[in-house]
Amino acid sequence: MQVNQQTLKRIGNLCVAIALAAMLGFALTHFVSLLHHLEVRTQDIRVTGFSSRLPQDKKIVVVAINEQTLSQFPYRSPIDREFLAKLLQTLEAKQAKAIYLDVLLDQPTEVAKDNALKQAIQGLRTPLAIGYTESPEVVTSEQLAYLKEFFSSGHRATVNLSTDPFDGTVRWLNLGTGSVDGAASVPFKLLQLMDKAQPNVGANSVVAWRRAEAEGEKAFAIYPSHAIEHLPAEWFKDKLVMVGAVLSLTDRHRTPFASLQDEELGMMPGVVVLAHQTSMLLDDRRVNMPTAWEVSGVVLLF
């Protein structure tokens, strides 16, 4: 009888030790920054490396303002406003369902060209959203005043990518507007323009990146902006067209694909990041991440 009690005591002590070790392991990887960062990196690989490959999204088209586009103008920045005005009108003529302009219109350029873009925005019948921010890290009070004057609140879509403060990686969907007047963040504004109901998305939802089904294929069709007028109208008809910079050094953001050593997807243009986030919401796709209780249970079990 004495032996049995000692055996039970040892088993009890062992169980307590296992439970404490499991709790410690969970706590270290969630609350110690260095270990948590390593855990997040393994999450990146799970999210991108083992996710299902999908066909190219036919609902969204990216129109790229690239190096060839900028070479046509006497100055690179701000982007030629007359060109943007004609581009919006061309996309409307090709019957795009909705347009997003990922260009910050925060300062004046040439008066005639500025007026041409203002008139084009006001005269556009196609639903239009334009990148907007109130962040003092991006715009001064004068620039913000110019932004608000240039286009109406109905066109504002807040650009607020949620990045990891440790390594700057975009991993989560930012649900906050980030603006005093409540301008919706870009993906949710585009859902409105596409007449889609807003799905029930929790805070800090992991981005469900769209991996192209075929090797070498892109998740979205990308066309150079300076060639749009010469391309077939059916390539844009009834699609969400997202216009933005696709340049080698400008507006690039680190994504979880960097953990797979994928250079092209690892540093992604901002407009393409927003396309992935919008595609996720339009398709109502999710990355099913385990809760803290589920992780604790699995660790304890093993």
C-alpha positions as CSV (number, residue, x, y, z in Angstrom):
1,M,0.0,0.0,0.0
2,Q,2.9,2.3,0.9
3,V,4.5,1.7,-2.5
4,N,1.3,2.5,-4.3
5,Q,1.0,5.9,-2.5
6,Q,4.6,6.7,-3.4
7,T,4.0,5.8,-7.0
8,L,0.8,7.9,-7.1
9,K,2.8,10.8,-5.5
10,R,5.5,10.5,-8.1
11,I,2.9,10.5,-10.9
12,G,1.2,13.5,-9.4
13,N,4.5,15.4,-9.2
14,L,5.3,14.4,-12.8
15,C,1.9,15.7,-14.0
16,V,2.4,19.0,-12.2
17,A,5.9,19.3,-13.7
18,I,4.5,18.6,-17.1
19,A,1.7,21.1,-16.7
20,L,4.1,23.8,-15.4
21,A,6.5,23.2,-18.3
22,A,3.7,23.4,-20.8
23,M,2.5,26.7,-19.3
24,L,6.0,28.0,-19.3
25,G,6.6,27.1,-22.9
26,F,3.3,28.7,-24.0
27,A,4.1,31.9,-22.0
28,L,7.6,32.2,-23.3
29,T,6.5,32.0,-27.0
30,H,3.6,34.4,-26.4
31,F,5.0,37.0,-24.0
32,V,8.8,37.0,-24.5
33,S,9.4,39.2,-27.5
34,L,12.3,37.3,-29.1
35,L,10.7,33.9,-28.7
36,H,7.3,35.3,-29.8
37,H,8.9,36.6,-32.9
38,L,10.3,33.2,-33.7
39,E,6.8,31.7,-33.2
40,V,5.3,34.3,-35.5
41,R,7.9,33.4,-38.2
42,T,6.8,29.8,-38.0
43,Q,3.2,31.1,-38.4
44,D,4.3,32.9,-41.5
45,I,5.5,29.6,-43.0
46,R,2.3,27.8,-42.1
47,V,0.1,30.6,-43.5
48,T,2.0,31.0,-46.8
49,G,3.9,27.8,-47.4
50,F,1.1,25.3,-46.6
51,S,-2.0,27.3,-47.7
52,S,-4.0,26.1,-50.7
53,R,-3.2,27.5,-54.1
54,L,-6.0,29.3,-55.8
55,P,-6.8,30.3,-59.4
56,Q,-6.0,33.9,-60.4
57,D,-8.7,36.2,-58.9
58,K,-10.8,37.4,-61.8
59,K,-12.7,40.0,-59.8
60,I,-9.7,42.3,-59.2
61,V,-7.3,43.8,-61.7
62,V,-4.2,45.8,-60.7
63,V,-3.2,48.8,-62.9
64,A,0.4,49.4,-62.3
65,I,2.1,52.9,-62.3
66,N,5.5,51.5,-63.1
67,E,8.9,52.8,-64.2
68,Q,7.8,52.9,-67.9
69,T,4.8,55.0,-66.9
70,L,6.8,57.6,-65.0
71,S,9.5,57.8,-67.7
72,Q,6.8,59.6,-69.9
73,F,6.7,62.6,-67.5
74,P,9.1,65.4,-66.7
75,Y,8.8,64.7,-63.0
76,R,8.2,61.4,-61.1
77,S,6.3,62.8,-58.1
78,P,3.6,63.7,-57.7
79,I,2.3,61.6,-60.5
80,D,1.0,63.6,-63.4
81,R,-2.6,64.6,-62.6
82,E,-3.7,64.9,-66.2
83,F,-2.6,61.3,-66.8
84,L,-4.5,60.1,-63.8
85,A,-7.6,62.0,-65.0
86,K,-7.5,60.3,-68.4
87,L,-6.8,57.0,-66.8
88,L,-9.9,57.2,-64.7
89,Q,-12.0,58.2,-67.7
90,T,-10.6,55.3,-69.7
91,L,-11.4,52.7,-67.0
92,E,-14.9,54.1,-66.8
93,A,-15.2,53.8,-70.6
94,K,-14.1,50.1,-70.3
95,Q,-16.9,49.6,-67.8
96,A,-15.0,48.9,-64.6
97,K,-17.4,48.0,-61.8
98,A,-15.4,50.1,-59.2
99,I,-12.0,51.9,-59.1
100,Y,-9.5,52.4,-56.3
101,L,-6.8,55.0,-56.8
102,D,-3.9,54.3,-54.4
103,V,-2.3,57.7,-54.9
104,L,-1.9,60.3,-52.2
105,L,-3.2,63.6,-53.6
106,D,-1.8,65.7,-50.8
107,Q,-0.1,68.6,-52.6
108,P,-0.6,70.8,-55.6
109,T,1.1,70.3,-58.9
110,E,0.3,72.2,-62.2
111,V,-3.0,74.1,-61.8
112,A,-4.5,73.0,-65.1
113,K,-3.7,69.3,-64.4
114,D,-4.9,69.5,-60.9
115,N,-8.2,70.9,-62.1
116,A,-8.5,68.2,-64.8
117,L,-8.2,65.5,-62.2
118,K,-10.7,67.2,-59.9
119,Q,-13.2,67.5,-62.7
120,A,-12.6,63.8,-63.7
121,I,-13.3,62.7,-60.1
122,Q,-16.4,64.8,-59.8
123,G,-17.7,63.6,-63.2
124,L,-17.0,59.9,-62.8
125,R,-20.1,57.7,-62.6
126,T,-18.2,54.6,-61.7
127,P,-17.8,54.1,-57.9
128,L,-14.4,55.5,-56.9
129,A,-12.3,55.3,-53.8
130,I,-9.1,57.3,-53.3
131,G,-6.3,56.6,-50.8
132,Y,-6.5,58.8,-47.7
133,T,-4.7,59.2,-44.4
134,E,-4.7,61.6,-41.4
135,S,-1.5,60.1,-39.9
136,P,0.8,63.0,-38.9
137,E,3.7,60.7,-39.8
138,V,2.6,60.8,-43.4
139,V,0.9,64.2,-43.9
140,T,1.3,67.6,-42.3
141,S,-1.7,69.7,-41.4
142,E,-1.4,71.6,-44.6
143,Q,-1.3,68.4,-46.7
144,L,-4.3,67.0,-44.8
145,A,-6.2,70.2,-45.6
146,Y,-5.3,69.9,-49.2
147,L,-6.4,66.2,-49.3
148,K,-9.8,67.1,-47.8
149,E,-10.3,69.9,-50.3
150,F,-9.2,67.9,-53.3
151,F,-11.9,65.2,-53.1
152,S,-15.0,64.6,-51.0
153,S,-15.4,62.4,-48.0
154,G,-17.5,59.9,-50.0
155,H,-14.3,59.0,-52.0
156,R,-12.0,58.6,-49.0
157,A,-10.5,55.2,-48.1
158,T,-8.1,55.1,-45.2
159,V,-4.8,53.5,-46.0
160,N,-3.7,51.9,-42.7
161,L,-1.7,48.7,-43.2
162,S,-1.2,46.9,-39.9
163,T,2.5,46.0,-39.5
164,D,4.4,44.1,-36.9
165,P,6.4,46.6,-34.9
166,F,9.2,44.0,-34.5
167,D,10.0,43.4,-38.2
168,G,7.5,45.6,-40.2
169,T,5.7,42.6,-41.7
170,V,2.1,43.0,-42.8
171,R,0.4,40.0,-41.2
172,W,-3.0,41.2,-40.0
173,L,-6.0,43.0,-41.3
174,N,-6.5,46.5,-39.8
175,L,-10.1,47.0,-38.9
176,G,-9.8,50.5,-37.6
177,T,-10.5,53.5,-39.7
178,G,-7.7,55.6,-38.4
179,S,-9.5,58.8,-39.3
180,V,-11.6,61.3,-37.4
181,D,-14.3,61.5,-40.0
182,G,-14.7,57.7,-40.0
183,A,-13.4,57.0,-43.5
184,A,-13.4,53.2,-43.9
185,S,-10.2,51.4,-44.4
186,V,-9.5,50.5,-48.0
187,P,-10.6,46.8,-48.1
188,F,-13.9,47.7,-46.4
189,K,-14.5,50.7,-48.5
190,L,-14.0,48.6,-51.6
191,L,-16.5,46.0,-50.3
192,Q,-19.1,48.8,-50.2
193,L,-18.2,49.9,-53.8
194,M,-18.6,46.3,-54.9
195,D,-22.1,46.0,-53.2
196,K,-20.8,43.3,-50.9
197,A,-21.9,42.9,-47.3
198,Q,-19.2,43.3,-44.7
199,P,-18.2,39.9,-43.3
200,N,-17.8,39.3,-39.6
201,V,-14.0,39.7,-39.2
202,G,-12.4,39.6,-35.8
203,A,-9.7,42.0,-34.6
204,N,-6.2,41.2,-35.8
205,S,-7.4,38.7,-38.4
206,V,-4.5,37.1,-40.2
207,V,-4.4,38.0,-43.9
208,A,-5.4,35.1,-46.1
209,W,-2.9,35.6,-48.9
210,R,-3.8,34.4,-52.3
211,R,-1.2,32.0,-53.7
212,A,-1.4,31.6,-57.5
213,E,-2.4,28.1,-58.6
214,A,0.2,27.8,-61.4
215,E,3.9,28.4,-60.9
216,G,4.9,31.8,-62.3
217,E,1.3,33.1,-62.3
218,K,0.3,36.1,-60.3
219,A,-2.6,36.2,-57.9
220,F,-4.1,39.1,-59.9
221,A,-3.8,40.3,-63.4
222,I,-1.4,43.3,-63.5
223,Y,-1.4,45.7,-66.5
224,P,0.8,48.8,-67.0
225,S,-1.2,52.0,-66.6
226,H,0.2,53.7,-69.7
227,A,-1.1,50.9,-71.9
228,I,-4.7,50.7,-70.6
229,E,-6.3,52.5,-73.5
230,H,-4.9,50.0,-75.9
231,L,-6.1,46.9,-74.0
232,P,-9.4,45.0,-74.5
233,A,-12.4,46.4,-72.6
234,E,-13.4,42.9,-71.5
235,W,-10.2,42.7,-69.3
236,F,-11.7,45.5,-67.1
237,K,-15.5,45.1,-67.5
238,D,-17.3,44.5,-64.2
239,K,-14.1,44.2,-62.3
240,L,-12.6,46.1,-59.3
241,V,-9.7,48.0,-60.8
242,M,-7.0,49.0,-58.3
243,V,-4.5,51.7,-59.5
244,G,-1.2,52.1,-57.7
245,A,2.6,52.2,-57.8
246,V,4.4,49.0,-58.7
247,L,8.0,50.2,-58.5
248,S,11.2,48.6,-57.3
249,L,11.9,50.8,-54.3
250,T,8.7,52.8,-53.6
251,D,5.8,51.7,-51.4
252,R,7.0,48.2,-50.8
253,H,5.9,46.2,-47.7
254,R,7.4,43.1,-46.1
255,T,4.9,40.1,-46.1
256,P,5.0,36.6,-44.6
257,F,6.3,35.3,-48.0
258,A,9.7,36.7,-47.0
259,S,10.0,33.8,-44.6
260,L,9.9,31.5,-47.6
261,Q,12.7,33.5,-49.2
262,D,10.3,34.6,-52.0
263,E,11.8,37.9,-53.0
264,E,9.0,39.0,-55.4
265,L,6.1,38.3,-52.9
266,G,8.2,39.0,-49.8
267,M,8.4,42.7,-50.6
268,M,5.0,43.5,-52.1
269,P,3.7,46.8,-53.5
270,G,1.1,48.5,-51.3
271,V,-1.6,48.3,-53.9
272,V,-1.1,44.6,-54.2
273,V,-1.1,44.0,-50.5
274,L,-4.5,45.8,-50.4
275,A,-5.7,43.6,-53.4
276,H,-4.9,40.5,-51.3
277,Q,-6.8,41.9,-48.3
278,T,-9.8,42.9,-50.5
279,S,-9.8,39.5,-52.2
280,M,-9.9,37.8,-48.9
281,L,-13.0,39.8,-47.8
282,L,-14.8,39.5,-51.2
283,D,-14.3,35.7,-51.0
284,D,-15.0,35.6,-47.3
285,R,-11.8,33.5,-46.8
286,R,-10.2,33.0,-43.4
287,V,-7.0,31.7,-41.9
288,N,-8.2,29.5,-39.1
289,M,-5.7,30.2,-36.3
290,P,-5.9,28.3,-33.0
291,T,-7.0,30.2,-29.9
292,A,-4.7,30.5,-26.9
293,W,-6.8,27.9,-25.1
294,E,-6.5,25.5,-28.0
295,V,-2.7,26.0,-28.2
296,S,-2.4,25.5,-24.4
297,G,-4.4,22.3,-24.7
298,V,-2.3,20.8,-27.5
299,V,1.0,21.7,-25.7
300,L,-0.3,20.2,-22.4
301,L,-1.4,17.0,-24.3
302,F,2.0,16.5,-25.9
